[in-house]
């Protein structure tokens, strides 16, 4: 481990995890209780240098954390600075003689400008950890690792259910995900290691993403008694309307594609591959499992009709001749009767 570390990014949990690990490693390397000093973006560079050059009388080492160091700016577009300032050059010279018992951490919230001259000269002598935002494409390994540490594991259907649920999220916070999983583990009996789909009913309860996911399950079954009460909150505001109708349309298109593929007698493997392409490369295992249960509720003609009606509603809202409140009657219309195969 190097004496200098850079942590930056947008995933707070991973950043804090890396910060704690760095502090623990520095404490171990110092052979005692190292003193921790913190600085912010307003702190003079000279004060930081004085901290890592000085020797504490009460500890065997020092840990300096510089939050939002102005020498390491956030990337905001435009060209990066190609030359270091006089002050930055002086600071880099001081870093060359940093003590092995001292740890210096640069900690920045946001995506750092890795093209700036200061970063390029600092990077070779530092360990770098970038906490990129977690997305629905890479969240599941974190979920599985967390549950493994708790002595739990997801069944195959529960894994696919959660993966499909995360596809409705625009932003994923691991801190929130782990706090909800912690509650789930506490509620599970100690002797029960497997977590099945039924155990996930109350996970993320009350969030818009979970309500949207639940709404679509009810709507595709044409269960108006359960779908309509959720619809009002999901489509009440213009910003929510655009996002949530986008997800609704994606599920309806998948159902339409599935019915057309089944009508053309497409094989299961080819069907899954085509559905993945329609779903922008995302897994469709849980989606296919669910579509098989609701496929008989809709005719191909009805699916074409509702997709067209949603597009027309979106267009009329942009023209000012309709409002988001018109989504409620549309939902009621397609929950009032059931189609056929």
PLY file of the C-alpha trace (Angstrom):
ply
format ascii 1.0
element vertex 341
property float x
property float y
property float z
element edge 340
property int vertex1
property int vertex2
end_header
0.00 0.00 0.00
1.24 3.46 -0.91
1.29 6.30 1.60
-0.93 8.40 -0.65
-4.42 7.46 -1.83
-7.02 9.18 -3.99
-10.71 8.32 -3.52
-13.32 9.92 -5.73
-16.67 9.15 -7.31
-20.42 9.19 -6.75
-21.11 5.98 -4.80
-20.94 7.07 -1.16
-20.95 3.60 0.37
-17.96 2.41 -1.65
-16.09 5.65 -0.96
-16.65 5.39 2.78
-15.69 1.72 2.73
-12.41 2.60 0.98
-11.77 5.46 3.43
-12.17 3.17 6.46
-9.91 0.56 4.87
-7.21 3.15 4.19
-7.34 4.44 7.77
-7.18 0.90 9.18
-4.19 0.03 6.97
-2.36 3.20 8.01
-3.02 2.47 11.68
-1.60 -1.02 11.28
1.44 0.20 9.38
2.17 2.90 11.96
2.21 0.30 14.72
0.00 2.36 16.98
-2.88 4.78 17.20
-2.14 7.28 14.47
-3.68 10.73 14.80
-6.22 11.66 12.13
-6.32 15.23 10.85
-8.81 16.53 8.29
-8.73 19.48 5.90
-11.25 20.89 3.44
-11.17 22.83 0.17
-10.59 26.12 2.02
-7.51 24.82 3.83
-4.13 26.25 2.68
-1.80 23.71 1.11
0.89 24.87 3.55
-1.25 23.66 6.47
-1.56 20.21 4.92
2.21 20.05 4.33
2.85 21.10 7.92
0.55 18.29 9.09
2.31 15.48 7.21
5.80 16.85 7.85
5.23 17.32 11.58
5.67 14.54 14.13
2.94 13.94 16.69
4.10 13.55 20.27
1.17 11.33 21.13
1.07 8.84 18.28
3.39 6.79 16.13
2.08 8.21 12.85
-0.33 10.59 11.19
-3.29 10.23 8.81
-4.20 13.31 6.84
-7.47 13.48 4.91
-7.91 16.36 2.49
-11.54 16.61 1.45
-12.30 18.31 -1.88
-8.69 19.31 -2.52
-8.77 22.31 -4.93
-5.78 20.89 -6.82
-8.03 17.99 -7.91
-11.11 19.63 -9.46
-14.35 17.98 -10.59
-14.65 17.38 -14.33
-17.11 19.95 -15.68
-16.40 19.89 -19.39
-13.94 21.90 -21.38
-10.19 21.45 -21.48
-8.22 20.26 -18.47
-5.37 22.36 -17.12
-2.19 21.24 -18.85
0.28 22.80 -16.39
0.60 22.75 -12.62
0.64 26.04 -10.75
3.64 27.19 -8.71
1.84 26.18 -5.50
0.93 22.76 -6.90
4.53 22.15 -8.01
5.77 23.08 -4.53
3.21 20.72 -2.94
4.27 17.84 -5.20
7.91 18.37 -4.19
6.91 18.10 -0.53
5.03 14.87 -1.21
8.20 13.25 -2.50
9.54 13.16 1.08
6.40 12.02 2.89
7.10 9.66 5.81
6.26 5.96 5.50
4.35 6.22 8.79
2.13 8.96 7.36
-0.97 8.40 5.25
-2.36 11.12 3.01
-5.84 10.68 1.55
-7.41 12.91 -1.10
-11.19 12.43 -0.88
-13.46 14.06 -3.48
-17.20 13.68 -4.04
-17.82 13.55 -7.78
-16.02 12.52 -10.94
-12.53 14.01 -10.77
-10.81 15.67 -13.71
-8.21 12.99 -14.29
-6.84 14.94 -17.23
-5.53 17.86 -15.16
-1.77 18.21 -14.80
-1.74 17.88 -10.99
-3.62 14.56 -11.08
-1.31 13.17 -13.76
1.75 13.92 -11.64
0.17 12.70 -8.40
-1.28 9.46 -9.79
2.01 7.52 -10.18
2.80 7.88 -6.46
-0.74 7.20 -5.22
-3.27 4.39 -5.07
-6.47 5.45 -6.83
-9.98 4.26 -6.10
-12.83 5.44 -8.32
-16.30 4.77 -6.89
-18.34 4.90 -10.08
-22.14 4.99 -9.75
-23.68 1.57 -9.28
-26.21 0.65 -11.97
-28.69 -2.15 -12.57
-25.97 -3.84 -14.65
-23.52 -4.31 -11.75
-25.55 -4.04 -8.54
-26.33 -7.74 -8.09
-22.78 -8.88 -7.14
-22.85 -6.31 -4.30
-26.23 -7.64 -3.19
-25.03 -11.24 -3.24
-21.81 -10.41 -1.36
-23.77 -8.57 1.34
-26.20 -11.46 1.79
-23.36 -14.00 1.85
-21.78 -12.13 4.76
-25.13 -12.45 6.55
-25.33 -16.18 5.85
-28.14 -15.72 3.33
-28.54 -16.33 -0.39
-31.11 -15.57 -3.07
-32.95 -18.33 -4.89
-32.75 -18.21 -8.67
-36.19 -16.62 -9.00
-35.46 -14.07 -6.25
-32.21 -13.12 -8.02
-34.03 -12.54 -11.32
-36.82 -10.65 -9.52
-34.37 -8.20 -7.92
-32.44 -7.76 -11.17
-35.68 -6.88 -12.96
-36.69 -4.53 -10.13
-33.39 -2.62 -10.31
-34.01 -2.02 -14.01
-36.68 0.49 -12.98
-34.19 2.55 -10.94
-32.44 5.56 -12.44
-30.15 5.92 -9.41
-29.03 3.13 -7.08
-27.61 3.92 -3.64
-25.82 0.95 -2.11
-26.26 2.47 1.35
-30.05 2.40 0.89
-30.01 -1.06 -0.72
-27.93 -2.52 2.11
-30.07 -0.91 4.81
-33.16 -2.54 3.28
-31.37 -5.89 2.95
-30.30 -5.61 6.59
-33.96 -5.29 7.62
-34.81 -8.29 5.44
-32.13 -10.42 7.07
-33.32 -9.45 10.56
-36.87 -10.51 9.67
-35.73 -13.85 8.26
-35.55 -16.78 10.72
-31.96 -17.70 11.57
-32.39 -21.25 10.30
-33.66 -20.03 6.90
-30.72 -19.28 4.60
-32.61 -19.03 1.30
-34.44 -15.86 0.33
-37.24 -16.45 -2.17
-39.42 -14.05 -4.21
-42.14 -14.07 -1.57
-39.68 -12.79 1.03
-39.01 -9.68 -1.10
-42.58 -8.32 -1.09
-41.84 -5.58 1.45
-38.32 -4.79 0.21
-38.01 -1.10 -0.81
-41.70 -0.69 0.06
-43.07 2.78 -0.63
-40.42 3.85 -3.13
-41.60 5.06 -6.52
-39.50 2.40 -8.27
-41.02 -0.42 -6.23
-44.54 0.97 -6.70
-43.94 1.23 -10.46
-42.69 -2.35 -10.59
-45.70 -3.56 -8.57
-48.11 -1.47 -10.65
-46.92 -3.09 -13.87
-47.31 -6.56 -12.38
-50.94 -5.76 -11.52
-51.63 -3.90 -14.77
-50.32 -6.71 -16.97
-52.74 -9.00 -15.10
-55.39 -6.33 -15.76
-56.11 -6.17 -12.04
-57.71 -2.75 -11.80
-58.50 -3.04 -8.10
-54.79 -3.04 -7.31
-53.32 -1.18 -10.28
-55.54 1.93 -10.28
-54.74 3.09 -6.70
-51.02 3.02 -7.54
-51.44 4.81 -10.87
-52.50 8.19 -9.44
-49.22 8.76 -7.57
-47.04 7.30 -10.33
-48.33 9.58 -13.09
-49.25 12.69 -11.12
-46.37 14.97 -12.19
-45.04 15.64 -15.71
-41.48 14.55 -14.83
-42.71 11.32 -13.23
-45.17 10.77 -16.09
-42.44 10.72 -18.76
-40.15 8.39 -16.82
-42.85 5.99 -15.69
-44.69 5.79 -19.01
-41.31 5.03 -20.57
-40.95 1.98 -18.32
-44.58 1.03 -18.91
-44.08 1.15 -22.66
-40.92 -0.97 -22.43
-42.81 -3.72 -20.58
-45.73 -3.58 -23.02
-43.33 -3.82 -25.98
-41.66 -6.86 -24.40
-45.04 -8.52 -23.92
-46.00 -7.72 -27.52
-42.69 -9.09 -28.83
-43.10 -12.23 -26.72
-46.60 -12.89 -28.07
-45.46 -12.36 -31.66
-42.45 -14.65 -31.16
-44.67 -17.34 -29.65
-47.11 -16.98 -32.56
-44.25 -17.51 -35.01
-43.14 -20.60 -32.99
-39.70 -19.20 -32.18
-37.57 -21.55 -30.05
-36.95 -20.70 -26.34
-33.25 -19.86 -26.73
-33.74 -17.70 -29.82
-36.73 -16.06 -28.13
-34.61 -15.12 -25.10
-31.83 -13.71 -27.31
-34.25 -11.55 -29.29
-35.95 -10.36 -26.11
-32.57 -9.35 -24.65
-31.88 -7.24 -27.72
-35.27 -5.54 -27.34
-34.48 -5.02 -23.63
-31.21 -3.21 -24.53
-28.97 -6.12 -23.53
-30.50 -6.53 -20.08
-31.35 -9.95 -18.68
-34.92 -11.05 -19.38
-35.02 -14.27 -17.33
-37.44 -12.91 -14.72
-39.31 -10.91 -17.38
-39.93 -14.08 -19.42
-41.00 -15.96 -16.30
-43.54 -13.23 -15.56
-44.69 -12.74 -19.15
-45.58 -16.42 -19.35
-48.09 -15.79 -16.56
-49.76 -12.77 -18.14
-49.49 -13.53 -21.87
-53.09 -14.85 -22.05
-54.53 -11.62 -20.61
-53.79 -9.61 -23.77
-54.32 -9.92 -27.49
-51.70 -8.66 -29.92
-54.22 -6.13 -31.23
-54.85 -4.75 -27.74
-51.13 -4.34 -27.09
-50.68 -2.42 -30.34
-53.67 -0.29 -29.36
-52.54 0.62 -25.84
-48.98 1.39 -26.96
-50.42 3.69 -29.62
-52.79 5.32 -27.11
-49.97 6.07 -24.68
-47.94 7.66 -27.49
-50.97 9.76 -28.48
-51.46 10.84 -24.87
-47.79 11.85 -24.60
-48.11 13.86 -27.81
-51.31 15.59 -26.69
-49.78 16.48 -23.33
-46.88 18.17 -25.15
-49.41 20.06 -27.29
-51.40 21.10 -24.24
-54.57 19.31 -25.31
-54.36 16.64 -22.59
-53.00 16.32 -19.05
-51.22 13.66 -17.00
-54.50 13.05 -15.16
-55.82 11.43 -18.35
-53.57 8.44 -17.65
-55.95 7.23 -14.93
-58.93 6.63 -17.26
-56.61 4.93 -19.76
-55.44 2.51 -17.09
-59.05 1.88 -16.05
-60.06 1.21 -19.66
-57.55 -1.62 -20.09
-58.25 -3.09 -16.67
-62.00 -3.28 -17.27
-61.85 -6.37 -19.48
-59.44 -9.16 -20.30
-58.23 -10.18 -23.73
-57.55 -13.63 -25.06
-54.73 -15.64 -26.54
0 1
1 2
2 3
3 4
4 5
5 6
6 7
7 8
8 9
9 10
10 11
11 12
12 13
13 14
14 15
15 16
16 17
17 18
18 19
19 20
20 21
21 22
22 23
23 24
24 25
25 26
26 27
27 28
28 29
29 30
30 31
31 32
32 33
33 34
34 35
35 36
36 37
37 38
38 39
39 40
40 41
41 42
42 43
43 44
44 45
45 46
46 47
47 48
48 49
49 50
50 51
51 52
52 53
53 54
54 55
55 56
56 57
57 58
58 59
59 60
60 61
61 62
62 63
63 64
64 65
65 66
66 67
67 68
68 69
69 70
70 71
71 72
72 73
73 74
74 75
75 76
76 77
77 78
78 79
79 80
80 81
81 82
82 83
83 84
84 85
85 86
86 87
87 88
88 89
89 90
90 91
91 92
92 93
93 94
94 95
95 96
96 97
97 98
98 99
99 100
100 101
101 102
102 103
103 104
104 105
105 106
106 107
107 108
108 109
109 110
110 111
111 112
112 113
113 114
114 115
115 116
116 117
117 118
118 119
119 120
120 121
121 122
122 123
123 124
124 125
125 126
126 127
127 128
128 129
129 130
130 131
131 132
132 133
133 134
134 135
135 136
136 137
137 138
138 139
139 140
140 141
141 142
142 143
143 144
144 145
145 146
146 147
147 148
148 149
149 150
150 151
151 152
152 153
153 154
154 155
155 156
156 157
157 158
158 159
159 160
160 161
161 162
162 163
163 164
164 165
165 166
166 167
167 168
168 169
169 170
170 171
171 172
172 173
173 174
174 175
175 176
176 177
177 178
178 179
179 180
180 181
181 182
182 183
183 184
184 185
185 186
186 187
187 188
188 189
189 190
190 191
191 192
192 193
193 194
194 195
195 196
196 197
197 198
198 199
199 200
200 201
201 202
202 203
203 204
204 205
205 206
206 207
207 208
208 209
209 210
210 211
211 212
212 213
213 214
214 215
215 216
216 217
217 218
218 219
219 220
220 221
221 222
222 223
223 224
224 225
225 226
226 227
227 228
228 229
229 230
230 231
231 232
232 233
233 234
234 235
235 236
236 237
237 238
238 239
239 240
240 241
241 242
242 243
243 244
244 245
245 246
246 247
247 248
248 249
249 250
250 251
251 252
252 253
253 254
254 255
255 256
256 257
257 258
258 259
259 260
260 261
261 262
262 263
263 264
264 265
265 266
266 267
267 268
268 269
269 270
270 271
271 272
272 273
273 274
274 275
275 276
276 277
277 278
278 279
279 280
280 281
281 282
282 283
283 284
284 285
285 286
286 287
287 288
288 289
289 290
290 291
291 292
292 293
293 294
294 295
295 296
296 297
297 298
298 299
299 300
300 301
301 302
302 303
303 304
304 305
305 306
306 307
307 308
308 309
309 310
310 311
311 312
312 313
313 314
314 315
315 316
316 317
317 318
318 319
319 320
320 321
321 322
322 323
323 324
324 325
325 326
326 327
327 328
328 329
329 330
330 331
331 332
332 333
333 334
334 335
335 336
336 337
337 338
338 339
339 340
